[in-house]
Amino acid sequence: MKIGILTYHRSHNYGALLQAIATRIVLEQMGHEVHYVDYWPKYHRHMYALINWRNIFSRHIDKVYAYITQNLMKTFRNRKLRINNMESFIARYIQPYCLSDQDEFDVVIYGSDQIWRKQPNISTYNPMYFGANNIRCKRHVSFSASMGLLPQDPKDNEIVRTLVSHLNKISVREVDLKNYLNRLGFTNVAVTLDPTLLLSHKQWDTILNIGNDSPTNDDYILYYNLMPNSFDIEKIRDFAKSHHCALRILYGVPIKQETYEEICSAAPNDFVELIRKSRFVFTSSFHGLVFSIIYNKPFWASFSKNEGRAKSILEQLGISECLLPPMSQIPHIYHPIDYPNVMKRLNLLQQESIAYLKDALNNNY
């Protein structure tokens, strides 16, 4: 079967790229011919441009000069390096599997990631990601689609209801999104795993060619600092010091100067290896949490907003205690995660997600 995946396959975002790879690998393992539908509109391209003029001039005129001189100019080198690293990764893992959205497919799969959110640069939902498009295919299927913040406006509810009705089969990543769609009248909605969780750590090591000549653990604690106001950095420093470990901070945006301790230009394979080799992980990123679980790392997660996706998977795996309130105290005593039990739960969820995919691809509508 010829399958197209429509997702954020060119995003300069670790989770977006890694979930796209995982979805393709899982479908290929089922014996299908799999491609990324190479839909990447201008508003997406502008988001990851070396200089995003829209972002600059959306600011108040009094702040434009300060932003250019204090931010853009001082982070230019690392911004360019990050873009080059991301584009090199995309050229290797994504580009060879792309086909035009003018091609023909048996099934198009929409997801994972927050493809159903209001697109930030157009301030509305993009019908392409809901199957409301002219792609030539027999079926439109969502797999672990996500929305981020759920709509509150009645007009948005009607828009979403109309868009989702274009799908032949629906699965989402979070329980709260399933409940929301149920309220809109969609009763047959499955909850499936983020695709990255469908692959083992050994598979990720092989896919990304990491870990072959390096130890599993180094003496550092990793803080993936993606969402501001989630952790108090000084409390994390104290935690690292009390455990006699270095602290390495991975940023989701360019910074002025990279060092061993502060990193901003890592490619997705570097991101995974940083987690793989760490002694402990703090994360304000959903996929930082996910890969901590994949590599059986002790971790704490915290989110200043939009914690639903983290809460959902942690409840399913029975480790809700790993989610801390934003900017809260870090517990002095860490109780190790019962990873054998977590892996048993994860295995059942993996089976359910694979079963959904097989059913969605094999059903006749």
C-alpha positions as CSV (number, residue, x, y, z in Angstrom):
1,M,0.0,0.0,0.0
2,K,1.3,3.5,-0.9
3,I,1.0,5.7,2.2
4,G,1.5,9.4,2.5
5,I,2.3,11.1,5.9
6,L,1.2,14.7,6.3
7,T,2.9,16.2,9.3
8,Y,5.5,18.8,10.3
9,H,8.2,16.9,8.5
10,R,10.4,19.9,7.8
11,S,10.1,21.6,11.2
12,H,13.3,22.7,13.0
13,N,12.0,20.9,16.1
14,Y,13.3,17.7,17.6
15,G,10.0,16.1,18.4
16,A,8.4,16.9,15.0
17,L,11.3,15.4,13.0
18,L,11.7,12.3,15.2
19,Q,7.9,11.5,15.3
20,A,7.9,11.8,11.5
21,I,10.8,9.4,11.2
22,A,9.1,7.0,13.7
23,T,5.8,7.0,11.8
24,R,7.5,6.1,8.6
25,I,9.6,3.4,10.1
26,V,6.6,1.7,11.8
27,L,4.6,1.7,8.6
28,E,7.5,0.4,6.6
29,Q,7.9,-2.4,9.1
30,M,4.3,-3.3,8.2
31,G,5.4,-3.7,4.6
32,H,4.0,-0.5,3.1
33,E,5.6,2.0,0.7
34,V,5.8,5.2,2.8
35,H,6.4,8.8,1.8
36,Y,6.1,12.3,3.4
37,V,3.6,14.4,1.6
38,D,5.9,17.4,0.9
39,Y,3.5,20.1,1.9
40,W,5.4,23.0,3.6
41,P,3.6,26.4,3.1
42,K,5.3,29.8,3.2
43,Y,4.2,30.5,6.7
44,H,6.1,27.4,7.9
45,R,9.2,28.3,5.9
46,H,9.2,31.8,7.3
47,M,9.2,30.5,10.9
48,Y,12.6,28.8,10.3
49,A,14.2,31.4,8.1
50,L,17.6,32.8,9.2
51,I,15.9,36.2,9.6
52,N,12.2,36.1,10.2
53,W,11.1,39.6,9.1
54,R,7.5,39.0,10.1
55,N,8.6,38.2,13.7
56,I,10.8,41.3,13.7
57,F,8.2,43.8,12.6
58,S,5.4,42.3,14.6
59,R,7.1,44.0,17.6
60,H,6.4,47.5,18.7
61,I,8.5,50.0,16.8
62,D,10.4,51.0,19.9
63,K,11.6,47.4,20.5
64,V,12.6,46.5,16.9
65,Y,16.1,48.1,17.1
66,A,16.8,46.5,20.5
67,Y,15.6,43.1,19.3
68,I,17.9,43.3,16.2
69,T,21.0,44.5,18.1
70,Q,20.6,42.6,21.3
71,N,19.2,39.3,20.0
72,L,19.5,38.7,16.3
73,M,23.0,40.0,15.8
74,K,24.4,38.4,18.9
75,T,22.8,35.0,18.2
76,F,23.3,35.1,14.4
77,R,26.2,32.6,14.3
78,N,24.4,30.0,16.4
79,R,21.1,30.6,14.6
80,K,22.8,29.8,11.3
81,L,24.6,26.8,12.8
82,R,21.3,25.4,14.2
83,I,19.6,25.9,10.9
84,N,22.4,24.2,9.0
85,N,22.3,21.2,11.4
86,M,18.6,20.9,11.1
87,E,18.7,21.1,7.3
88,S,21.4,18.5,7.1
89,F,19.4,16.1,9.3
90,I,16.3,16.7,7.1
91,A,18.3,16.1,4.0
92,R,19.4,12.7,5.3
93,Y,16.3,11.4,7.1
94,I,13.3,13.2,5.5
95,Q,14.0,14.6,2.0
96,P,14.7,11.2,0.3
97,Y,11.2,10.0,1.3
98,C,9.3,13.0,0.1
99,L,6.7,13.1,-2.7
100,S,4.7,16.0,-3.9
101,D,1.2,16.7,-2.6
102,Q,0.1,16.3,-6.2
103,D,1.0,12.6,-6.1
104,E,-1.5,9.9,-5.5
105,F,-1.7,7.7,-2.4
106,D,-3.9,4.8,-1.1
107,V,-4.0,6.4,2.3
108,V,-2.8,9.7,3.8
109,I,-2.0,9.7,7.5
110,Y,-2.3,13.0,9.4
111,G,-0.1,13.4,12.5
112,S,1.5,13.2,14.9
113,D,2.5,16.5,16.6
114,Q,0.3,19.6,17.1
115,I,-0.9,19.7,13.5
116,W,-4.4,20.6,14.5
117,R,-3.5,23.8,16.5
118,K,-4.2,27.2,15.2
119,Q,-1.3,27.9,12.9
120,P,0.6,30.7,14.6
121,N,1.4,32.8,11.5
122,I,-2.1,32.6,9.9
123,S,-4.1,32.6,13.2
124,T,-6.5,29.9,12.0
125,Y,-6.6,26.1,11.4
126,N,-5.1,24.7,8.3
127,P,-7.6,22.4,6.5
128,M,-4.8,20.5,4.8
129,Y,-4.0,18.8,8.2
130,F,-7.5,17.6,8.6
131,G,-7.9,15.9,5.2
132,A,-9.9,18.8,3.8
133,N,-7.8,19.0,0.7
134,N,-7.4,17.9,-2.9
135,I,-4.8,15.2,-2.3
136,R,-5.7,12.1,-4.4
137,C,-6.2,9.2,-2.0
138,K,-8.8,6.7,-1.0
139,R,-8.8,7.4,2.8
140,H,-7.8,10.2,5.2
141,V,-6.7,8.9,8.6
142,S,-5.4,10.7,11.6
143,F,-2.7,9.1,13.8
144,S,-1.9,10.6,17.2
145,A,-2.9,14.0,16.1
146,S,-2.6,16.8,18.6
147,M,-4.0,20.3,19.1
148,G,-2.1,21.8,22.0
149,L,-4.5,24.3,23.6
150,L,-8.1,23.2,23.1
151,P,-10.6,25.7,21.5
152,Q,-12.8,27.6,23.8
153,D,-14.7,29.7,21.3
154,P,-18.0,28.3,19.9
155,K,-17.0,29.5,16.4
156,D,-13.7,27.5,16.6
157,N,-15.6,24.5,17.8
158,E,-17.8,24.6,14.7
159,I,-14.7,25.0,12.5
160,V,-13.0,22.0,14.1
161,R,-16.2,19.9,13.9
162,T,-16.4,20.6,10.1
163,L,-12.7,19.9,9.5
164,V,-12.5,16.7,11.5
165,S,-15.5,15.3,9.7
166,H,-13.3,14.9,6.6
167,L,-11.4,12.1,8.3
168,N,-12.3,8.4,7.8
169,K,-10.8,7.3,11.0
170,I,-9.5,9.3,14.0
171,S,-6.9,8.8,16.6
172,V,-5.4,11.5,18.8
173,R,-2.4,11.7,21.2
174,E,-4.1,13.1,24.3
175,V,-7.1,12.0,26.4
176,D,-8.3,15.6,26.8
177,L,-8.5,16.0,23.0
178,K,-10.4,12.7,22.7
179,N,-12.9,14.0,25.3
180,Y,-13.2,17.3,23.4
181,L,-13.9,15.6,20.1
182,N,-16.5,13.4,21.9
183,R,-18.3,16.5,23.0
184,L,-18.3,17.7,19.4
185,G,-20.1,14.4,18.4
186,F,-17.2,12.2,17.3
187,T,-17.7,9.1,19.3
188,N,-15.2,6.7,17.7
189,V,-11.9,8.4,18.6
190,A,-8.9,6.4,19.7
191,V,-6.0,7.5,21.8
192,T,-2.7,6.3,20.4
193,L,0.9,6.9,21.4
194,D,3.2,9.5,20.0
195,P,5.0,7.5,17.3
196,T,8.4,8.0,18.9
197,L,7.3,5.7,21.7
198,L,6.6,2.9,19.2
199,L,10.4,2.3,18.7
200,S,12.8,0.9,21.3
201,H,16.0,2.6,22.4
202,K,18.0,0.0,20.4
203,Q,16.0,0.9,17.3
204,W,16.7,4.6,17.9
205,D,20.4,3.9,18.4
206,T,20.5,2.2,15.1
207,I,18.4,4.7,13.1
208,L,20.3,7.7,14.4
209,N,23.7,5.9,14.5
210,I,24.4,6.9,18.1
211,G,25.9,5.2,21.1
212,N,28.1,2.7,19.4
213,D,31.4,4.1,20.8
214,S,30.3,6.0,23.9
215,P,29.3,5.1,27.5
216,T,25.6,4.9,28.4
217,N,26.0,7.4,31.3
218,D,28.1,10.5,31.7
219,D,28.4,12.6,34.9
220,Y,26.0,15.3,33.9
221,I,22.4,16.2,34.4
222,L,20.6,17.5,31.4
223,Y,18.1,20.3,31.5
224,Y,16.1,20.7,28.3
225,N,15.0,24.3,28.7
226,L,12.3,24.7,26.1
227,M,9.4,26.4,27.8
228,P,10.1,29.4,30.0
229,N,8.9,29.6,33.6
230,S,8.7,25.8,34.0
231,F,11.7,25.2,36.3
232,D,13.7,27.4,38.5
233,I,17.2,27.1,37.0
234,E,19.0,27.8,40.3
235,K,17.1,24.9,41.9
236,I,18.3,22.6,39.1
237,R,21.9,23.8,39.6
238,D,21.6,23.0,43.3
239,F,20.3,19.6,42.5
240,A,23.2,18.9,40.1
241,K,25.7,20.1,42.7
242,S,24.2,18.0,45.4
243,H,24.6,14.9,43.1
244,H,28.2,15.9,42.2
245,C,27.3,16.2,38.5
246,A,27.8,18.8,35.9
247,L,24.7,20.5,34.5
248,R,24.2,20.8,30.7
249,I,21.4,23.0,29.4
250,L,19.9,22.4,26.0
251,Y,18.0,25.4,24.6
252,G,15.3,25.3,22.0
253,V,16.4,28.7,20.7
254,P,19.7,30.1,19.7
255,I,21.9,31.7,22.4
256,K,24.8,34.1,22.2
257,Q,27.6,31.6,22.9
258,E,27.7,27.8,23.1
259,T,29.8,26.0,25.6
260,Y,30.0,22.4,27.0
261,E,27.4,23.5,29.6
262,E,25.0,25.5,27.3
263,I,23.9,24.1,23.9
264,C,21.6,25.4,21.3
265,S,22.6,24.1,17.9
266,A,22.3,20.4,18.5
267,A,20.7,18.3,15.7
268,P,17.9,15.8,16.5
269,N,20.4,12.9,16.8
270,D,22.5,15.0,19.2
271,F,19.4,15.7,21.2
272,V,18.7,12.0,21.6
273,E,22.3,11.2,22.5
274,L,22.4,14.0,25.1
275,I,19.4,12.2,26.9
276,R,20.9,8.8,26.3
277,K,24.2,9.7,28.0
278,S,22.8,11.8,30.9
279,R,22.5,10.7,34.5
280,F,19.2,12.6,35.1
281,V,16.9,14.7,33.0
282,F,14.8,17.8,33.7
283,T,12.6,18.7,30.8
284,S,10.0,21.3,29.8
285,S,9.6,19.5,26.5
286,F,7.2,16.7,25.7
287,H,9.7,14.8,23.6
288,G,12.4,15.4,26.2
289,L,10.0,13.5,28.5
290,V,9.3,10.8,25.9
291,F,13.0,10.0,25.2
292,S,13.8,10.0,28.9
293,I,11.2,7.2,29.1
294,I,12.6,5.4,26.0
295,Y,16.0,5.4,27.6
296,N,14.8,4.6,31.1
297,K,16.2,7.8,32.6
298,P,15.2,9.2,35.9
299,F,13.5,12.6,35.2
300,W,11.3,15.4,36.2
301,A,9.1,17.3,33.8
302,S,7.3,20.6,34.2
303,F,5.3,22.8,31.9
304,S,4.3,26.4,32.5
305,K,1.4,25.8,30.0
306,N,-0.2,23.1,27.9
307,E,0.8,20.2,30.2
308,G,-2.1,18.0,29.0
309,R,0.0,15.9,26.6
310,A,2.6,15.1,29.3
311,K,-0.1,14.4,31.9
312,S,-1.9,12.1,29.6
313,I,1.1,9.8,28.8
314,L,2.4,9.8,32.4
315,E,-1.0,8.8,33.7
316,Q,-1.1,6.0,31.2
317,L,2.3,4.7,32.2
318,G,1.6,5.1,36.0
319,I,4.3,7.7,36.7
320,S,2.3,10.9,37.2
321,E,4.6,11.8,40.1
322,C,7.3,12.7,37.5
323,L,5.3,15.8,36.6
324,L,6.0,18.8,38.8
325,P,4.0,22.1,39.1
326,P,5.7,25.0,37.3
327,M,8.5,26.7,39.3
328,S,8.0,24.4,42.2
329,Q,10.5,23.0,44.7
330,I,12.5,20.0,43.4
331,P,12.0,17.1,45.9
332,H,15.1,16.3,47.9
333,I,14.4,12.6,47.6
334,Y,14.0,11.0,44.2
335,H,12.1,7.7,44.2
336,P,13.4,5.6,41.2
337,I,10.9,4.9,38.5
338,D,9.8,1.3,38.2
339,Y,10.8,1.0,34.6
340,P,10.0,-2.7,34.2
341,N,6.4,-1.9,35.1
342,V,6.4,1.2,32.9
343,M,7.7,-0.9,30.0
344,K,4.9,-3.5,30.5
345,R,2.3,-0.7,30.3
346,L,4.1,0.9,27.3
347,N,4.1,-2.5,25.5
348,L,0.3,-2.8,25.8
349,L,-0.1,0.8,24.6
350,Q,2.2,0.0,21.7
351,Q,0.1,-3.0,20.7
352,E,-3.1,-0.9,20.8
353,S,-1.5,1.8,18.6
354,I,-0.3,-0.7,16.1
355,A,-3.7,-2.4,16.0
356,Y,-5.3,1.0,15.3
357,L,-2.9,1.6,12.4
358,K,-3.5,-1.8,10.9
359,D,-7.3,-1.4,11.2
360,A,-7.2,2.1,9.8
361,L,-5.2,0.9,6.8
362,N,-7.0,-2.3,6.1
363,N,-10.7,-1.3,6.6
364,N,-12.9,-0.7,3.6
365,Y,-15.1,2.4,3.9
